[in-house]
Amino acid sequence: RAENKERCRKYFVRYDVNGDGVLQRNEVDEAIASICKALLLTPPGREKVDALVAKTDKNGDGVLSTDEWMRLYNLLVKSALQQASMVIERQHTEMAAASARAREAAVAAREAERASAAASDSKASAKG
């Protein structure tokens, strides 16, 4: 938690380009793009960013204070974690399906091998 808070503060300082202690909309856009790149996420579209800013800009002044930025940053991190969880779950499901297919193929191969051996034994018995 402390590490996350420190990262959030660093992003705020890095993207508060004019040093006025708040993030202007263009600074927010740049910060979000950078965070998404770092987290290997596709940056949200303009409408989604508008909604995030509206949700976190508590006093409605059109800029984000450090506290407001912290809320937005935490929403981004939460979204990244949710996306990562979905990817992991999808991969788990895919791996389970692949494992099941491999087991089915192994069983089919053993059955084919037994059938072939039985046919060979039947031919040998018929000749002998």
C-alpha positions as CSV (number, residue, x, y, z in Angstrom):
1,R,0.0,0.0,0.0
2,A,2.8,2.5,0.9
3,E,4.6,1.5,-2.3
4,N,1.5,2.2,-4.4
5,K,1.0,5.6,-2.6
6,E,4.6,6.5,-3.4
7,R,4.2,5.5,-7.1
8,C,1.0,7.6,-7.2
9,R,2.9,10.6,-5.8
10,K,5.7,10.2,-8.2
11,Y,3.3,10.2,-11.2
12,F,1.6,13.3,-9.8
13,V,5.0,15.2,-9.5
14,R,6.2,13.9,-12.9
15,Y,3.1,15.0,-14.8
16,D,2.4,18.3,-12.9
17,V,4.5,19.9,-15.6
18,N,3.7,23.5,-14.7
19,G,4.2,22.8,-11.0
20,D,0.9,24.4,-9.9
21,G,0.1,21.6,-7.5
22,V,-2.8,20.2,-9.6
23,L,-3.0,18.1,-12.7
24,Q,-4.6,19.9,-15.7
25,R,-6.6,17.7,-18.1
26,N,-3.7,17.3,-20.6
27,E,-1.4,16.3,-17.7
28,V,-4.0,13.7,-16.5
29,D,-4.2,12.3,-20.1
30,E,-0.4,12.0,-20.3
31,A,-0.2,10.4,-16.8
32,I,-2.9,7.9,-17.7
33,A,-1.2,7.0,-20.9
34,S,2.1,6.5,-19.1
35,I,0.5,4.4,-16.4
36,C,-1.3,2.2,-18.9
37,K,1.8,1.7,-20.8
38,A,3.7,0.7,-17.7
39,L,0.9,-1.8,-16.7
40,L,0.6,-3.1,-20.3
41,L,-2.9,-1.9,-20.6
42,T,-4.7,-0.2,-23.5
43,P,-5.3,3.4,-22.4
44,P,-9.0,4.2,-21.9
45,G,-10.8,6.2,-24.5
46,R,-11.6,9.9,-24.1
47,E,-15.1,9.2,-22.8
48,K,-13.8,6.8,-20.2
49,V,-11.2,9.4,-19.1
50,D,-13.9,12.1,-18.9
51,A,-15.9,9.8,-16.7
52,L,-12.9,9.0,-14.5
53,V,-12.0,12.7,-14.1
54,A,-15.7,13.6,-13.4
55,K,-15.9,10.8,-10.8
56,T,-12.6,11.9,-9.0
57,D,-12.8,15.7,-9.4
58,K,-14.7,16.1,-6.2
59,N,-14.8,19.9,-6.1
60,G,-15.6,20.1,-9.9
61,D,-12.8,22.6,-10.7
62,G,-11.7,20.7,-13.7
63,V,-8.2,19.9,-12.3
64,L,-7.1,17.1,-10.0
65,S,-5.5,17.8,-6.6
66,T,-3.2,15.2,-5.1
67,D,-6.1,13.6,-3.2
68,E,-8.3,13.6,-6.3
69,W,-5.4,12.2,-8.4
70,M,-4.9,9.4,-5.7
71,R,-8.6,8.4,-6.3
72,L,-8.1,8.2,-10.0
73,Y,-4.8,6.4,-9.8
74,N,-6.4,3.8,-7.5
75,L,-9.2,3.3,-10.0
76,L,-6.6,2.7,-12.7
77,V,-4.7,0.2,-10.5
78,K,-7.9,-1.6,-9.6
79,S,-8.9,-1.8,-13.2
80,A,-5.5,-3.2,-14.1
81,L,-5.8,-5.9,-11.4
82,Q,-9.3,-6.8,-12.6
83,Q,-8.0,-7.1,-16.2
84,A,-5.1,-9.2,-15.0
85,S,-7.4,-11.5,-13.0
86,M,-9.6,-12.0,-16.1
87,V,-6.6,-12.9,-18.2
88,I,-5.3,-15.3,-15.6
89,E,-8.7,-16.9,-15.3
90,R,-9.0,-17.2,-19.1
91,Q,-5.6,-18.8,-19.3
92,H,-6.4,-21.2,-16.5
93,T,-9.6,-22.2,-18.4
94,E,-7.7,-22.6,-21.7
95,M,-5.0,-24.7,-19.9
96,A,-7.6,-26.9,-18.3
97,A,-9.3,-27.5,-21.7
98,A,-5.9,-28.3,-23.3
99,S,-5.1,-30.7,-20.6
100,A,-8.4,-32.4,-21.0
101,R,-7.9,-32.7,-24.7
102,A,-4.4,-34.2,-24.2
103,R,-5.8,-36.8,-21.7
104,E,-8.5,-37.7,-24.2
105,A,-5.9,-38.0,-27.0
106,A,-3.7,-40.2,-24.8
107,V,-6.7,-42.5,-23.9
108,A,-7.6,-42.7,-27.6
109,A,-4.0,-43.6,-28.6
110,R,-3.9,-46.3,-25.9
111,E,-7.2,-47.7,-27.1
112,A,-6.0,-47.7,-30.7
113,E,-2.8,-49.4,-29.6
114,R,-4.7,-52.1,-27.8
115,A,-7.0,-52.6,-30.8
116,S,-4.1,-52.9,-33.1
117,A,-2.4,-55.4,-30.7
118,A,-5.6,-57.4,-30.5
119,A,-5.9,-57.5,-34.2
120,S,-2.3,-58.7,-34.6
121,D,-2.9,-61.4,-31.9
122,S,-6.1,-62.5,-33.7
123,K,-4.3,-62.8,-37.0
124,A,-1.5,-64.7,-35.4
125,S,-4.0,-67.1,-33.8
126,A,-5.8,-67.6,-37.0
127,K,-2.5,-68.5,-38.8
128,G,-1.3,-70.7,-36.1
